[in-house]
Amino acid sequence: MQFSTSSYGYFTAQTAQTIQGMRPSLSQEMEMNIDNLELFGLVIDDNIYYGHKEIAEISIPIAYPFINRFAPAWIKQPNENQFFDRDGDELDYLGVDGDISMVWYYTDANNNDIEFIPKDTDSFCSLSTQNKYAPFKVKLSANLVLFSKYGDPNNNTYPNSIINIQPSVTYTVVEDVGVCSARPELNPNAVTGSDKNQWDPKYGFLTQSNIDPTKNFPTTGFYGAKFDLLLSRNGIVNNYNWHVKQGSELVNIDDSDANVVTVLFNGPDAQDTEKAWEHVIGSGKGYKVIIEGVNKTNNKTIQYTFTLTKWFDAWKQRIDGDVYKALTGEVAEVVAECATKKGHYELSNAEEISNAVLGSKGEAQLSREIGTLFSEWGDANQQSYPGSFAPHKNGSYKRFYVWEPTAGDDGEGQVCDLHIDSGIYHCRPNEKENKNGVCASIPK
């Protein structure tokens, strides 16, 4: 029998149209867990995350409005172990039929997940004051279409006649709100927050990160410093067992108040300038502190972490009973005293103690911002920070010598002064009055 190439082409074309293969599909494991499909992801602050593990490790600012920081990500494409085609066909792509739905849930007092629509101004901290508690969750769902490259049929939909559940996943984005802010001395009232929006005049420094300790207040420390940790609402401090998980050489805590946990810089090495220097500067990595609370009911933990990169000490003090009294002196005397301290210290430079930038008239004002001594700790005094370098009275005791490398007629630097009770920073010629000073740790 004669067999022409044209008849062969006709025969195979007809055969291809009539032979039906199997539809492509996701793996059996994925289909069985279609309501926990980790191919759904989230875009948070322009970064993309997929899966429970990745999302659990995200640094989410709990004290700032969040709704406009979250969006559904593109569906992640299945890998070779997540795609199945009985006929050996290849994956083309997995797509969405319509839009991905994103629904938020809070937890009520009875531990139920309650759907809600966050407002533009809501933060995870502020929601707790509305009786909307953590864990906070987000559910992503959509109808999906799976395509193979060459098969017939070459697609499958989810849901379908066999898998009748819509694909979805529910991610926990905040397990426990934890610490919303850290409150040092709030004064002076005239000094406001910077454009970095880290400072709240009632509550202090907002928590910047629940993951990265280098972003949180404080970065500077000194013996006698203290601040309060404020949780999402009053009265819940006693729901946790608190301890210093890391950093107890310099730091202690007091959790006797039901509303705040007080962090105290009075650890066994905090009053020894040499040991403090070794911890903070000698390590070359800063000094990490972890304050941890363990929930008494479910053993879940919350943490507040920070990293100290500078340590400070009084240039000289007089102790009158149990009162630490500041002294003033000539600039040469202050410089010499700093240089003789155990460890390595010098008179503070401008960029170490405030964020004030001198203007053309040689005057400026600091603002509250993480990163420098007085921008962090405010109007230091013996009531707020007992036993510290802080002045015991006003006047010249609250005017601190500062070395400003950008000042001076020929740009060679000048000793200027900072008024910590008003935030004013200026450089004036012919300084005659004695002032206070604070010594800053420096590398060898």
C-alpha positions as CSV (number, residue, x, y, z in Angstrom):
1,M,0.0,0.0,0.0
2,Q,1.4,3.3,-1.0
3,F,1.7,5.9,1.8
4,S,2.3,9.5,0.8
5,T,3.7,12.2,3.1
6,S,0.6,14.3,2.4
7,S,-1.7,11.5,3.6
8,Y,0.5,11.0,6.7
9,G,0.2,14.7,7.6
10,Y,-3.6,14.5,7.2
11,F,-3.8,11.4,9.3
12,T,-1.6,12.8,12.2
13,A,-3.5,16.1,12.2
14,Q,-6.8,14.2,12.6
15,T,-5.4,12.0,15.2
16,A,-4.0,14.9,17.3
17,Q,-7.5,16.5,17.3
18,T,-9.2,13.3,18.6
19,I,-6.7,12.0,21.2
20,Q,-7.4,13.7,24.5
21,G,-4.8,13.9,27.3
22,M,-5.2,14.7,30.9
23,R,-5.5,18.3,32.2
24,P,-2.4,19.7,34.0
25,S,-2.7,20.1,37.7
26,L,-0.9,21.3,40.8
27,S,0.8,18.5,42.9
28,Q,-1.4,16.3,45.0
29,E,-0.1,17.9,48.1
30,M,-0.9,21.3,46.9
31,E,-4.4,20.3,45.8
32,M,-5.0,18.7,49.2
33,N,-4.0,22.0,50.9
34,I,-5.5,24.4,48.4
35,D,-6.7,26.6,51.3
36,N,-3.1,27.0,52.5
37,L,-1.5,27.8,49.2
38,E,1.8,29.5,49.8
39,L,2.1,30.6,46.2
40,F,0.1,33.6,47.3
41,G,2.4,36.3,48.6
42,L,2.4,39.8,50.0
43,V,4.1,43.0,48.9
44,I,5.1,45.0,52.0
45,D,7.0,48.3,51.6
46,D,7.8,47.3,48.0
47,N,9.4,43.9,49.1
48,I,7.8,40.6,48.1
49,Y,7.3,37.7,50.5
50,Y,5.9,34.2,50.0
51,G,5.1,31.6,52.6
52,H,4.5,31.5,56.3
53,K,8.2,31.4,57.2
54,E,9.2,34.4,55.2
55,I,6.2,36.5,56.4
56,A,6.8,35.5,60.0
57,E,10.2,37.1,59.8
58,I,9.2,40.4,58.3
59,S,10.1,43.6,60.2
60,I,6.6,45.2,60.5
61,P,6.4,48.7,62.1
62,I,3.6,48.0,64.6
63,A,3.3,51.7,65.7
64,Y,2.6,53.2,62.2
65,P,-0.4,53.1,59.9
66,F,-0.1,49.9,57.9
67,I,-3.0,49.4,55.4
68,N,-1.3,51.2,52.5
69,R,1.9,49.3,53.0
70,F,0.4,45.9,52.2
71,A,-0.8,44.5,48.8
72,P,-1.2,41.1,47.2
73,A,1.9,39.9,45.3
74,W,1.8,38.2,41.9
75,I,1.1,34.5,42.2
76,K,4.4,32.6,42.5
77,Q,5.0,30.1,39.8
78,P,5.0,26.4,40.8
79,N,8.3,24.6,40.7
80,E,8.7,21.1,39.1
81,N,7.6,19.4,42.3
82,Q,4.5,21.5,42.5
83,F,3.3,20.9,39.0
84,F,2.0,17.6,37.6
85,D,1.0,16.5,34.0
86,R,0.3,12.8,33.4
87,D,1.2,13.2,29.7
88,G,4.7,14.7,30.5
89,D,3.8,18.2,29.3
90,E,5.6,21.3,30.6
91,L,4.3,24.1,32.8
92,D,3.4,27.3,30.9
93,Y,2.2,29.5,33.8
94,L,-0.2,29.8,36.7
95,G,-2.4,32.8,36.5
96,V,-5.3,34.5,38.3
97,D,-8.8,34.7,37.0
98,G,-9.9,38.2,38.2
99,D,-8.3,39.8,41.2
100,I,-6.7,38.5,44.4
101,S,-8.9,39.3,47.4
102,M,-7.2,40.5,50.6
103,V,-9.2,40.4,53.8
104,W,-8.0,41.4,57.3
105,Y,-8.8,39.7,60.6
106,Y,-8.2,40.7,64.2
107,T,-8.7,38.5,67.2
108,D,-11.4,39.4,69.7
109,A,-11.4,38.8,73.5
110,N,-12.8,35.3,72.9
111,N,-10.0,34.4,70.5
112,N,-12.2,34.5,67.4
113,D,-11.0,35.7,64.1
114,I,-13.1,38.8,63.1
115,E,-13.1,40.2,59.6
116,F,-12.6,44.0,59.5
117,I,-11.5,46.8,57.1
118,P,-8.6,48.8,58.5
119,K,-8.7,52.6,58.3
120,D,-5.9,54.6,56.7
121,T,-4.8,55.8,60.2
122,D,-4.9,52.5,62.0
123,S,-1.7,51.0,63.4
124,F,-1.5,47.6,65.0
125,C,-0.9,49.4,68.3
126,S,-3.9,51.7,67.9
127,L,-6.2,48.8,67.0
128,S,-5.6,47.3,70.5
129,T,-7.3,50.4,72.0
130,Q,-10.4,49.6,69.9
131,N,-10.5,46.0,71.4
132,K,-9.1,44.6,68.2
133,Y,-6.2,42.4,69.3
134,A,-3.4,40.3,67.9
135,P,-2.9,37.9,66.2
136,F,-3.6,40.0,63.1
137,K,-4.1,38.0,59.9
138,V,-4.6,38.6,56.2
139,K,-6.4,36.1,53.9
140,L,-5.5,36.0,50.2
141,S,-7.8,34.2,47.8
142,A,-8.5,34.0,44.1
143,N,-9.7,31.7,41.3
144,L,-6.6,30.3,39.5
145,V,-5.9,29.0,36.0
146,L,-3.1,26.6,35.3
147,F,-1.7,26.3,31.8
148,S,0.6,23.7,30.2
149,K,2.6,24.4,27.0
150,Y,1.5,21.8,24.5
151,G,-1.3,19.6,25.9
152,D,-4.9,19.2,24.9
153,P,-6.5,20.2,27.1
154,N,-3.8,22.6,28.2
155,N,-5.4,24.2,31.2
156,N,-7.1,23.6,34.5
157,T,-9.0,25.9,36.8
158,Y,-9.2,26.1,40.6
159,P,-11.8,25.6,41.9
160,N,-13.1,22.8,39.6
161,S,-15.4,19.8,39.7
162,I,-13.0,17.9,41.9
163,I,-11.4,20.6,43.9
164,N,-14.4,22.8,44.9
165,I,-12.5,25.0,47.4
166,Q,-11.3,28.4,46.2
167,P,-7.4,28.6,46.5
168,S,-6.4,30.8,49.4
169,V,-3.9,31.2,52.3
170,T,-4.2,33.0,55.6
171,Y,-1.0,34.6,56.9
172,T,-0.4,35.8,60.4
173,V,1.4,39.1,60.0
174,V,1.5,40.2,63.6
175,E,1.5,37.4,66.2
176,D,1.6,39.8,69.2
177,V,1.7,43.6,69.1
178,G,4.2,43.7,72.0
179,V,6.0,47.0,72.7
180,C,4.6,50.0,70.9
181,S,6.9,52.7,72.2
182,A,9.9,53.5,74.4
183,R,9.5,56.5,76.6
184,P,12.5,58.4,78.0
185,E,12.3,62.0,79.4
186,L,9.7,63.8,77.2
187,N,11.0,67.3,77.9
188,P,11.8,69.8,76.7
189,N,8.4,70.5,75.3
190,A,9.8,73.0,72.8
191,V,11.8,70.2,71.1
192,T,9.7,68.3,68.6
193,G,10.3,65.2,66.5
194,S,12.3,65.3,63.3
195,D,11.0,64.6,59.8
196,K,11.9,60.9,60.4
197,N,8.6,60.6,62.4
198,Q,10.1,58.5,65.1
199,W,8.9,60.6,68.1
200,D,5.5,60.9,69.7
201,P,5.3,63.7,72.3
202,K,3.1,61.6,74.7
203,Y,4.6,58.1,74.2
204,G,8.2,58.7,73.2
205,F,10.0,56.8,70.5
206,L,7.8,54.6,68.4
207,T,9.0,51.0,67.9
208,Q,10.8,51.0,64.6
209,S,11.3,47.3,64.1
210,N,10.3,44.0,65.7
211,I,13.2,42.3,64.1
212,D,16.2,44.7,63.6
213,P,17.7,45.9,66.9
214,T,19.8,48.6,65.2
215,K,16.7,50.6,64.3
216,N,15.2,51.1,67.7
217,F,15.8,53.6,70.5
218,P,18.3,53.9,72.1
219,T,21.6,53.8,70.4
220,T,23.3,55.7,73.2
221,G,23.7,54.8,76.9
222,F,25.0,56.0,80.2
223,Y,24.9,54.9,83.8
224,G,21.6,55.9,85.4
225,A,19.6,56.1,82.1
226,K,16.2,54.7,82.1
227,F,13.1,54.5,80.0
228,D,9.7,52.9,80.0
229,L,8.4,50.3,77.5
230,L,4.7,50.9,76.7
231,L,2.7,47.9,75.5
232,S,-0.4,48.1,73.2
233,R,-2.7,48.9,76.2
234,N,-2.5,49.5,79.9
235,G,-2.7,46.8,82.5
236,I,-1.2,43.9,80.6
237,V,2.5,44.0,81.7
238,N,1.6,41.4,84.4
239,N,0.4,39.0,81.7
240,Y,4.1,38.3,80.9
241,N,7.2,37.1,82.8
242,W,9.9,39.7,82.0
243,H,13.7,39.3,81.9
244,V,16.8,40.6,80.2
245,K,17.5,37.9,77.7
246,Q,20.7,39.6,76.5
247,G,22.6,42.6,77.9
248,S,22.4,42.2,81.6
249,E,26.0,43.5,82.1
250,L,24.7,47.0,81.6
251,V,20.9,46.8,81.8
252,N,18.2,45.7,84.4
253,I,14.4,45.9,84.3
254,D,11.6,46.8,86.7
255,D,8.2,45.2,85.9
256,S,6.4,46.1,89.1
257,D,4.2,48.6,87.3
258,A,1.2,47.0,85.6
259,N,1.3,49.5,82.8
260,V,5.0,49.8,81.9
261,V,8.3,47.9,82.0
262,T,11.1,50.2,83.0
263,V,14.6,49.6,81.5
264,L,17.4,50.7,83.9
265,F,21.0,51.2,82.9
266,N,22.4,50.1,86.2
267,G,23.8,46.7,85.5
268,P,27.0,45.5,87.3
269,D,29.3,47.0,84.6
270,A,27.4,50.2,83.9
271,Q,29.3,52.4,86.4
272,D,32.7,51.1,85.3
273,T,33.7,53.2,82.3
274,E,36.3,50.7,81.2
275,K,34.0,47.7,81.3
276,A,31.2,49.7,79.6
277,W,33.6,50.8,76.9
278,E,34.6,47.1,76.3
279,H,31.0,46.1,75.9
280,V,29.9,48.9,73.6
281,I,33.0,49.9,71.7
282,G,35.6,47.2,72.2
283,S,33.3,44.5,70.7
284,G,33.3,46.4,67.4
285,K,29.7,45.4,66.9
286,G,27.8,47.5,69.4
287,Y,26.1,46.1,72.5
288,K,22.8,44.3,71.8
289,V,20.1,44.3,74.4
290,I,17.0,42.0,74.3
291,I,14.2,42.6,76.8
292,E,11.8,39.6,76.6
293,G,8.3,39.0,78.0
294,V,6.9,35.4,78.0
295,N,3.1,35.2,78.1
296,K,2.0,33.4,81.2
297,T,-0.9,31.7,79.4
298,N,0.4,30.5,76.1
299,N,4.3,30.9,76.5
300,K,4.5,33.1,73.4
301,T,7.2,35.7,73.6
302,I,7.5,39.4,72.8
303,Q,10.8,41.3,72.6
304,Y,12.1,44.8,72.6
305,T,15.6,44.9,71.2
306,F,18.1,47.7,70.7
307,T,21.8,48.1,70.1
308,L,24.1,50.6,71.9
309,T,26.9,52.1,69.8
310,K,28.0,54.9,72.1
311,W,28.5,55.1,75.9
312,F,28.8,58.4,77.8
313,D,29.9,59.5,81.3
314,A,30.1,62.7,83.4
315,W,33.3,64.7,83.0
316,K,33.2,65.2,86.9
317,Q,30.6,65.0,89.6
318,R,30.3,65.6,93.4
319,I,28.3,63.1,95.4
320,D,26.3,64.7,98.2
321,G,24.8,61.9,100.2
322,D,22.9,60.0,97.6
323,V,22.6,63.0,95.2
324,Y,24.9,63.2,92.2
325,K,25.7,66.9,91.6
326,A,27.1,68.2,88.3
327,L,30.1,70.5,88.1
328,T,31.1,73.1,85.6
329,G,34.6,74.0,84.5
330,E,36.8,75.6,81.9
331,V,36.9,73.7,78.6
332,A,40.5,72.7,79.0
333,E,39.7,71.1,82.4
334,V,36.7,69.2,80.9
335,V,38.8,67.9,78.0
336,A,41.5,66.7,80.3
337,E,39.1,64.9,82.6
338,C,37.5,63.0,79.7
339,A,40.9,61.9,78.4
340,T,41.9,60.4,81.8
341,K,38.9,58.1,82.1
342,K,39.4,54.4,82.1
343,G,38.5,53.1,78.6
344,H,38.8,55.6,75.8
345,Y,36.8,58.8,76.1
346,E,36.9,62.4,74.9
347,L,34.8,65.6,75.0
348,S,31.7,64.9,72.9
349,N,31.6,65.9,69.3
350,A,28.6,67.6,67.9
351,E,27.4,64.7,65.8
352,E,27.5,62.4,68.9
353,I,25.2,64.3,71.2
354,S,22.6,66.0,68.9
355,N,21.2,66.2,65.4
356,A,21.3,70.0,65.3
357,V,23.0,71.3,62.2
358,L,24.5,74.8,62.5
359,G,23.0,77.4,60.2
360,S,24.7,80.4,58.7
361,K,24.2,82.4,61.9
362,G,25.9,79.7,64.0
363,E,22.7,78.7,65.7
364,A,20.4,75.6,65.5
365,Q,18.0,73.5,67.6
366,L,18.0,69.8,68.0
367,S,15.0,67.6,67.5
368,R,13.9,64.2,69.0
369,E,15.4,61.5,66.8
370,I,17.2,58.2,67.3
371,G,21.0,58.3,67.0
372,T,22.5,60.9,69.3
373,L,22.6,61.5,73.0
374,F,20.3,64.4,73.8
375,S,18.1,63.9,70.7
376,E,17.4,60.5,72.3
377,W,17.3,61.3,76.0
378,G,16.0,64.9,76.1
379,D,16.4,67.2,79.0
380,A,18.5,65.0,81.2
381,N,18.1,65.6,84.9
382,Q,18.6,63.7,88.2
383,Q,14.8,63.1,88.6
384,S,14.6,61.4,85.2
385,Y,18.0,59.7,85.3
386,P,19.2,59.4,88.9
387,G,22.8,58.8,89.5
388,S,23.7,59.7,85.9
389,F,25.8,62.5,84.4
390,A,22.6,64.6,84.3
391,P,22.6,68.0,86.0
392,H,20.9,68.4,89.4
393,K,19.9,71.9,88.7
394,N,19.3,74.4,85.8
395,G,21.4,77.3,84.6
396,S,25.0,76.7,83.4
397,Y,24.8,73.1,84.5
398,K,22.5,72.4,81.6
399,R,24.9,74.1,79.1
400,F,27.3,71.5,77.7
401,Y,30.6,72.0,75.9
402,V,30.5,70.5,72.4
403,W,33.3,70.1,69.9
404,E,32.0,71.3,66.5
405,P,34.4,70.4,63.7
406,T,32.6,72.6,61.1
407,A,32.8,75.8,63.1
408,G,35.6,78.4,63.6
409,D,36.8,81.2,61.4
410,D,39.1,79.0,59.3
411,G,37.0,75.8,59.6
412,E,39.4,74.2,62.0
413,G,36.7,73.5,64.6
414,Q,35.5,75.3,67.7
415,V,34.1,74.5,71.1
416,C,30.4,75.4,71.1
417,D,27.6,74.7,73.6
418,L,24.3,72.9,73.7
419,H,21.5,73.9,76.1
420,I,19.8,70.7,76.9
421,D,16.7,72.3,78.6
422,S,15.8,74.2,75.4
423,G,17.5,72.3,72.7
424,I,19.4,75.4,71.5
425,Y,22.8,74.8,70.0
426,H,25.1,77.6,69.1
427,C,28.7,78.7,68.7
428,R,29.6,82.1,70.1
429,P,33.0,83.9,70.1
430,N,34.7,84.8,73.4
431,E,33.1,82.2,75.6
432,K,33.9,83.1,79.2
433,E,31.5,81.2,81.4
434,N,32.2,77.7,82.8
435,K,30.0,74.9,81.5
436,N,29.2,71.3,81.9
437,G,30.4,68.5,79.7
438,V,29.9,64.9,78.9
439,C,32.5,62.4,77.8
440,A,31.9,60.1,74.8
441,S,33.4,56.7,74.2
442,I,35.7,56.4,71.2
443,P,37.6,53.6,69.4
444,K,41.2,53.0,70.4
